[in-house]
Amino acid sequence: MFVFGLAVMFKLLSIQFLQGDKYRSLVDKRDIQDITIPANRGNVYANDGSLLATSIPKYNIAIDAVTSQRKTFEEFIKPLCDSLSGYLGKSSSYYEREIRKARLNKNQYYLLVKNINYTDYVRFRNFPLLKRGAISGGLIVEQKTKREFPMGSIARRTIGYERFDEDGNVTRPGIDGAFGLKYLRGTDGIRKKQKIGNGKWKPMTDHNQVEPKDGYDVYTTIDVNIQDIAHHALLKQLNKYEAEHGCVVVMEVKTGEVRAISNLGRTTKGVYYEKLNYAVGESHEPGSTFKVMAMMAALEDRVIDTSTIVDTKKGRKRFYGRYINDSHHGGYGEISAARALEVSSNIGLATIIDKHYSDNPKKFIERLKEWSLNKPLGVSIIGEGEPDIPEPGDKKWSRNALPSMAYGYNLELTPLQTLAFYNAIANNGELVKPRFLKAVKEFDEDIETFDKEVIKKKICSDETLNKIREILKNIVVRGTGEKLYSENFSMAGKTGTARTEYWMKGWEDDKRYISSFSGYFPVENPKYSCIVVIHKPSTEVGFYGADVTGPVFKRIAQKIYTDTPRIDEVRSLKVKVASAEKEYESFYKTASTYRTIMPNVIGLPAMDALALLENMDVNIKVKLSGNGVVKSQSVNKSEKLKDNQIVVLKAS
């Protein structure tokens, strides 16, 4: 027994002193861990400083029911429970019973409330007992942040977010996703937590705690008013046409700053929300909006002029074994090239491009490449779609490729890429990169600013530019967009209607289209460019671009016009009008002369006569019938007036 006792003693000493560090580290590793304190994510602001996205701190408050001394616990338990009852609603006795039970069971983590805001957190930590802190009062505070969007679902996909799934995969769409890692995220802090049983962890007071550093704030180019206009104009039309999805982009012409971008997709329940960023990420055949590029190429290469006559036949023409049709029944016959674009003739544009480029299609393709239509714009938002401009030698190239491209098929562009080109037309030929960001700031200090980026200084000659701008204006006045014409404000642009999924079986029985409209306003001095694209509108309601997307464009332009205040400078208020001066002098002379006797007021405006008589030195009563100019007076001119005398004036 003595030897056995010595062995036990030796083992205890060995564990305590020889292997103590090892076992203590194992205990610490199991029961104490470093945890990350997330930094507050930076805010995202609109162009005018309106808040688009912010991180709101949320708090869980618990109590360690064991740590307080008995005397302290007994002194403050009743006032604490009274405070809890006042805030949470249940009786004070209920909370006292539960907290006493937790103390009896040596519960070091009893949750009092979760997901409260900062104001309530401050209130809670000042409750009796809890205000004594973590050691004496048992206060346990857990903080987390929640991303809030003050504008709700509007522009949610463009503003973006950072989201992790259960497997740790991350999704980073929009501005938040593009600039989250570099600017918005900040630097996380570190603190220790102790395991207290039942899978619960308690924060520990640690002098080596590393405080988190909040992220920078990002200021976008979004205008909340224009964004609201674009969102609701698109939503209204999507609902009307029961479309699958759609997008709108409004861009400032000179700077390329995106003032609004809305992307709405339809759920199985028929509700629309910011599902995907279609404007930036979805490449598709643009259809008739591409005819402008085709026409400009032919004008710039001087193979045609706007007056060149094109035979569009009777609305049906064969190209290399395949027929191309115009939507107008019976066709347009022989028309000018300019008119072909105004009425959006597929045959007209296919004829022009095939006639002048079929022997050298590479010349046409090189012109498109010169305009950077074959390259992504390189916008800051992640996931920009790739344009597809085929050329001879590609798998999808055939003899029909060139005439198909002339009216927007057999190639792909994103809505934003199409808009950038139309914006260049409005911007006197300067192609600028669409921009979503203005500055990154820490409080009021600029960390980084973003200026206009020019992709190409001049896309074409002024001659070509002037011709194409005149055609775009006429499209709205007398072309396919004539339904949109308004005398109150001017617009220019091109309608587009493209078949989609036509390669799929059963298309003839279930036809699907993409409707679009791209242009700018006002015509005289373009301020904004805009594109509207709606996918798969109900063909029973309508599918042409002029009917589906054109009204969205018009509604946006109209609202921006009416909502934008106009400021007129008044150079001088000292403007004298001779007739007005003469009338005033006559009135003043009469008012000064006739103080107690009746003046002649016949011929005076009724209101002037009333003012004249009621301001005399005699207190008379004036009765006026009718309005306009005084025709008669009951008291003759120059008669002496008396107090309380009644004077009747008749006006007409």
Residue pairs with C-beta under 8 A, 6 or more apart in sequence:
15 23
30 195
31 194
31 195
32 192
32 193
32 194
32 195
32 204
33 192
33 193
33 195
33 201
34 190
34 191
34 192
35 190
35 191
35 192
35 193
35 201
35 203
36 188
36 189
36 190
37 143
37 188
37 189
37 190
37 191
37 209
37 210
37 211
37 212
38 144
38 145
38 188
38 212
39 185
39 186
39 187
39 188
39 189
39 212
39 213
39 214
39 215
40 55
40 57
40 145
40 186
40 212
40 214
40 215
41 55
41 145
41 147
41 162
41 176
41 180
41 184
41 185
41 186
41 214
41 215
42 55
42 183
42 184
42 185
42 186
42 214
42 215
42 216
42 217
42 218
43 51
43 52
43 53
43 54
43 55
43 217
43 218
44 51
44 52
44 53
44 54
44 159
44 175
44 176
44 184
44 217
44 218
44 220
45 51
45 52
45 217
45 218
45 219
45 220
46 52
46 219
46 220
46 222
46 223
46 224
46 227
47 219
47 220
47 221
47 222
47 223
47 224
47 257
47 259
47 438
48 223
48 224
49 219
50 150
50 224
51 150
52 149
52 150
52 151
52 155
52 159
52 220
52 222
52 224
53 147
53 148
53 149
53 150
53 159
53 160
53 161
53 176
54 147
54 148
54 150
55 145
55 146
55 147
55 148
56 117
56 145
56 146
56 147
56 148
57 117
57 118
57 121
57 143
57 144
57 145
58 115
58 116
58 117
58 143
58 144
58 145
58 146
59 114
59 115
59 116
59 117
59 118
59 120
59 121
59 124
59 141
59 142
59 143
59 144
60 111
60 113
60 114
60 115
60 116
60 141
60 142
60 144
61 111
61 112
61 113
61 114
61 116
61 121
61 124
61 125
61 130
61 139
61 140
61 141
61 142
62 109
62 110
62 111
62 112
62 140
62 142
63 99
63 102
63 110
63 112
63 129
63 130
63 137
63 138
63 139
63 140
64 108
64 109
64 110
64 134
64 138
64 139
64 140
64 196
64 202
65 99
65 102
65 103
65 106
65 107
65 108
65 110
65 138
66 103
66 106
66 107
66 108
66 138
67 108
67 134
67 135
67 136
67 138
68 76
68 129
68 132
68 136
68 137
68 138
69 136
72 129
72 132
72 136
72 137
73 103
73 129
76 128
76 129
76 132
76 137
77 96
77 99
77 100
77 129
78 92
78 96
79 127
79 128
79 129
80 95
80 99
80 127
80 128
80 129
80 130
81 92
81 93
81 95
81 96
81 99
82 92
83 127
83 128
84 90
84 92
84 95
84 112
84 127
85 91
85 92
85 94
85 95
87 113
87 120
87 123
87 124
88 95
88 112
88 113
98 110
99 110
101 107
102 110
108 196
108 197
108 200
108 202
109 140
109 196
109 198
109 200
109 201
109 202
112 124
113 120
113 124
116 124
121 141
124 130
125 131
125 139
125 141
129 137
129 138
130 137
130 138
130 139
131 137
131 139
132 139
133 139
134 140
134 203
134 205
135 205
140 202
140 203
141 203
142 203
147 161
149 156
149 159
151 159
151 224
151 227
151 228
153 273
153 274
154 227
154 228
154 231
154 262
154 274
155 222
155 227
155 231
155 260
155 261
155 262
155 274
156 174
156 273
156 274
157 173
157 174
157 263
157 274
157 275
157 276
157 277
158 174
158 175
158 222
158 261
158 262
158 263
158 274
158 277
158 381
158 436
159 174
159 175
159 176
159 220
160 172
160 173
160 174
160 175
160 176
160 177
160 178
160 180
160 381
161 171
161 172
161 173
161 174
161 176
161 177
162 170
162 171
162 172
162 176
162 177
162 180
162 185
163 170
163 171
163 172
164 170
164 171
165 171
171 177
172 178
172 180
172 181
172 382
173 277
173 381
173 382
173 383
174 277
174 381
175 218
175 220
175 380
175 381
175 436
175 437
176 184
177 381
177 382
178 380
178 381
178 382
178 436
179 218
179 380
179 437
179 440
183 215
183 216
183 218
183 440
183 447
183 448
184 215
184 216
184 218
185 215
186 212
186 213
186 214
186 215
186 216
187 212
187 213
188 212
189 209
189 210
189 211
189 212
189 213
190 209
190 210
191 203
191 204
191 206
191 209
191 210
192 203
192 204
192 206
192 209
193 201
193 202
193 203
193 204
194 201
194 202
194 204
195 201
195 202
196 202
216 440
216 441
216 442
216 447
217 440
217 441
217 442
217 443
218 437
218 439
218 440
219 437
219 438
219 439
219 440
219 441
220 436
220 437
220 438
221 252
221 257
221 258
221 259
221 435
221 436
221 437
221 438
222 258
222 259
222 260
222 261
222 436
223 259
223 260
225 563
226 250
226 259
226 260
226 556
226 560
227 259
227 260
227 261
227 262
229 260
229 555
229 556
229 559
229 560
229 563
230 248
230 250
230 260
230 261
230 262
230 556
231 248
231 260
231 262
231 264
233 248
233 552
233 555
233 556
233 559
234 246
234 247
234 248
234 262
234 264
234 532
234 534
234 552
235 262
235 264
235 272
236 552
236 555
237 243
237 246
237 534
237 548
237 549
237 551
237 552
238 245
238 246
238 264
238 266
238 272
238 534
239 272
240 541
241 534
241 537
241 538
241 541
241 542
241 543
241 548
242 270
242 537
242 538
242 541
243 266
243 534
243 535
243 536
243 537
243 538
243 548
244 265
244 266
244 535
244 536
245 263
245 264
245 265
245 266
245 272
245 275
245 276
245 278
245 534
245 535
245 536
246 263
246 264
246 278
246 532
246 533
246 534
246 535
246 549
247 261
247 262
247 263
247 264
247 278
247 279
247 282
247 415
247 531
247 532
247 533
248 260
248 261
248 262
248 279
248 530
248 531
248 532
248 533
248 552
248 556
249 258
249 260
249 261
249 279
249 415
249 416
249 419
249 434
249 530
249 531
250 258
250 259
250 260
250 261
250 528
250 529
250 530
250 556
250 560
251 257
251 258
251 259
251 419
251 420
251 423
251 434
251 528
251 529
251 530
252 258
252 259
252 527
252 528
253 423
253 426
253 427
253 520
253 526
253 527
253 528
253 529
254 427
254 452
255 432
255 435
255 452
256 420
256 423
256 432
256 433
256 434
256 435
256 452
256 453
257 435
257 438
258 434
258 435
258 436
259 528
260 556
261 277
261 279
261 280
262 274
263 274
263 275
263 276
263 277
263 278
263 279
264 272
264 273
264 274
264 275
265 272
265 273
265 274
265 275
265 276
265 278
266 272
267 273
267 275
276 282
277 381
277 383
278 415
278 533
278 535
279 414
279 415
279 416
279 531
279 533
280 379
280 381
280 383
280 384
280 385
280 414
280 416
281 383
281 384
281 385
281 414
282 385
282 414
282 415
283 385
283 386
283 387
283 388
283 412
283 413
283 414
284 412
284 413
284 414
284 498
284 500
284 514
284 535
285 408
285 409
285 410
285 411
285 412
285 498
285 500
285 514
286 408
286 411
286 412
286 413
286 418
286 496
286 498
286 516
287 407
287 408
287 409
287 496
287 497
287 498
287 499
287 514
287 516
287 545
288 344
288 346
288 407
288 408
288 480
288 494
288 495
288 496
288 497
288 498
288 516
288 545
289 408
289 418
289 422
289 494
289 495
289 496
289 516
289 517
289 518
289 531
290 405
290 407
290 408
290 411
290 413
290 418
290 496
291 341
291 344
291 349
291 406
291 407
291 408
291 494
292 341
292 421
292 422
292 425
292 468
292 472
292 494
293 368
293 371
293 373
293 421
294 349
294 352
294 353
294 405
294 406
294 407
295 337
295 341
295 349
295 352
295 468
295 471
296 460
296 464
296 468
297 353
297 364
297 367
297 368
298 304
298 337
298 352
298 353
298 356
299 305
299 306
299 460
299 463
299 464
299 467
299 468
300 367
300 460
300 461
300 464
301 356
301 363
301 367
303 352
303 356
303 357
304 337
304 352
304 356
305 337
306 336
306 337
306 338
306 467
306 470
306 471
307 336
307 337
307 338
308 336
308 337
308 352
309 334
309 335
309 336
309 337
310 334
310 335
310 336
310 337
310 340
310 345
310 348
310 351
310 352
311 333
311 334
311 351
312 326
312 331
312 332
312 333
312 334
312 335
312 340
312 345
312 347
312 348
312 351
313 331
313 333
313 347
314 330
314 331
314 333
315 325
315 326
315 328
315 329
315 330
315 331
315 332
315 347
316 323
316 324
316 325
316 326
316 331
316 347
317 323
317 324
317 347
317 350
317 351
318 324
319 350
319 354
319 400
319 403
320 398
320 399
320 400
320 403
321 400
322 400
324 346
324 347
324 350
324 403
324 407
325 346
325 347
326 332
326 345
326 346
326 347
326 348
327 344
327 346
327 497
327 544
328 343
328 345
331 347
332 339
332 340
332 343
332 345
332 348
335 343
335 345
335 348
337 348
337 352
338 467
338 470
338 471
338 474
339 348
340 348
340 349
340 352
341 348
341 349
341 471
341 475
341 479
341 494
342 471
342 474
342 475
342 478
342 479
342 480
343 479
343 480
344 475
344 479
344 480
344 494
344 495
346 407
349 406
349 407
350 403
350 404
350 406
350 407
351 403
352 406
353 364
353 402
353 403
353 405
353 406
354 402
354 403
354 406
357 363
357 364
357 402
358 399
358 402
361 391
361 392
361 401
361 402
362 391
362 392
364 402
364 405
365 389
365 391
365 392
368 374
368 389
369 389
370 459
371 421
371 431
371 456
371 459
372 431
372 455
372 456
373 387
373 389
373 413
373 417
373 421
374 387
374 389
375 387
376 384
376 385
376 386
376 387
376 417
377 384
377 416
377 417
377 420
377 433
377 434
377 455
378 384
378 433
379 416
379 433
379 434
379 435
379 436
380 435
380 436
380 437
381 436
384 414
384 416
385 412
385 414
385 417
386 412
387 411
387 412
387 413
387 414
387 417
388 411
388 412
389 411
390 396
390 397
390 401
390 405
390 410
390 411
391 397
396 410
400 410
401 410
404 410
405 411
408 496
408 498
409 498
415 516
415 531
415 533
416 434
416 531
418 516
418 518
418 531
419 434
419 518
419 529
419 530
419 531
420 431
420 432
420 433
420 434
420 455
421 431
421 459
422 493
422 494
422 518
422 519
422 520
422 529
422 531
423 431
423 432
423 434
423 520
423 529
424 430
424 431
424 432
424 456
424 459
425 459
425 465
425 468
425 469
425 472
425 520
426 469
426 492
426 520
426 526
426 529
427 526
428 462
428 465
429 457
429 458
429 459
429 460
429 462
429 465
430 454
430 456
430 457
430 458
430 459
431 454
431 455
431 456
431 459
432 452
432 453
432 454
432 455
433 453
433 454
433 455
435 450
435 452
435 453
437 450
438 449
438 450
439 446
439 447
439 448
439 449
439 450
440 446
440 447
440 448
440 449
441 447
469 492
469 523
472 492
472 493
472 494
472 519
473 490
473 492
473 523
475 481
475 492
475 493
475 494
475 495
476 482
476 484
476 485
476 490
476 491
476 492
476 493
476 519
477 485
480 495
480 544
480 545
480 546
481 491
481 493
481 494
481 495
481 517
481 546
481 550
482 546
483 546
483 547
483 550
484 491
484 546
484 550
484 551
484 553
484 554
486 554
486 558
488 558
488 561
489 521
489 522
489 557
489 558
489 561
490 521
490 522
490 523
490 524
491 519
491 520
491 521
491 522
491 523
491 553
491 554
491 557
492 519
492 520
492 521
492 523
492 526
493 517
493 518
493 519
493 520
493 530
493 553
494 517
494 518
494 519
495 516
495 517
495 544
495 545
495 546
495 549
495 550
496 514
496 515
496 516
496 517
496 518
496 545
496 549
497 513
497 514
497 515
497 516
497 543
497 544
497 545
498 513
498 514
498 516
499 507
499 511
499 512
499 513
499 514
500 512
500 513
500 514
500 535
500 536
501 507
501 512
502 512
511 539
511 543
512 535
512 536
513 536
513 537
513 539
513 543
514 533
514 534
514 535
514 536
515 533
515 534
515 537
515 543
515 544
515 545
515 547
515 548
515 549
516 531
516 532
516 533
516 534
516 545
516 549
517 531
517 532
517 545
517 546
517 549
517 550
517 552
517 553
518 529
518 530
518 531
518 532
519 529
519 530
519 553
520 526
520 528
520 529
520 530
521 527
521 528
521 530
521 557
521 560
521 561
522 561
528 557
528 560
530 553
530 556
530 557
532 549
532 550
532 552
532 553
532 556
533 549
534 548
534 549
534 552
537 543
537 548
542 548
587 604
587 608
587 612
590 599
590 612
591 612
591 615
593 599
594 612
594 616
595 616
595 617
595 618
596 616
596 617
596 618
596 640
596 641
597 638
597 639
597 640
597 641
598 633
598 635
598 636
598 637
598 638
598 639
598 640
598 641
598 647
599 612
599 637
600 633
600 637
601 608
601 609
601 612
601 613
601 630
601 633
601 649
602 630
602 631
602 632
602 633
603 629
603 630
604 612
604 629
604 630
605 628
605 629
605 630
606 624
606 626
606 627
606 628
606 629
606 630
606 649
606 651
609 624
609 630
609 649
609 651
610 622
610 624
610 649
613 620
613 622
613 647
613 649
614 620
614 622
616 641
618 641
618 642
618 643
618 645
619 643
619 644
620 641
620 642
620 643
620 644
620 645
620 646
620 647
621 644
621 645
621 646
621 647
622 646
622 647
622 648
622 649
623 646
623 647
623 648
623 649
624 649
624 651
625 648
625 649
625 650
625 651
626 650
626 651
626 652
627 651
627 652
628 651
628 652
629 651
629 652
630 649
630 650
630 651
631 650
631 651
631 652
632 649
632 650
633 647
633 648
633 649
633 650
634 646
634 647
634 648
634 649
635 641
635 645
635 647
641 647
